[in-house]
Amino acid sequence: MNDDLCSGISELSDVSELKEQLVESFFCLKHLIANLHVETDEGEEKSCLSIAELALMKDIQENAPDSDHNAGIADIKNHLYISKAGVSKMLGVLEKKGYVNRDVDKNNRRNLIITLTEKGKNAVSSHYKKYDELLIQIIQQLGEDDTKKFVKYVNKFSDVMKKYI
């Protein structure tokens, strides 16, 4: 075992157990985030959006066909930490639900202009209220100090992991 890697940890069994707990925590967090959806009633229709779908829609909320400053696929990809294919797949789902339009940019045919439909704008508004309420509940249950620590440690963990991926 490399002593530098495990400095401060005396027993191999402690390291093995800690590694198992770390991996289990990764999968648990991944599962929770992947299954986090916000559901609302839109008139007579129930609507369910994943947190990623809602974040994507929020990113393009200000997009307009005549603007030079629209959020594009690269912007969304970077914000959500997903691949270009992942963004395209998510846009396809949202387009089928009637929340977004994808149109070719008339000034540069290589670019897409992604905009919200009226249904999409309404969904962002109603879902974001629910999402905000959910975040407030999480903060209240964790407490402000633990929430700040969680954010700090997730960011620190992300910085460490970026060195290896």
Buried (B, 14 or more C-beta within 10 A) or exposed (E): EEEEEBEEEEEEEEBEEEEEEEEEEEEEEEEEEEEEBBEBEEEEEEBEBBBBBBBBBBBBBEBEEEEEEBBBBEBBBEBBEBEEEBBBEBBEBBBEBEBBBBEEBEEEEEBBBBBBBEBBBBBBEBBBEBBEEEEEEEBEEEEEEEBEEEEEEEEEEEEEEEEEE
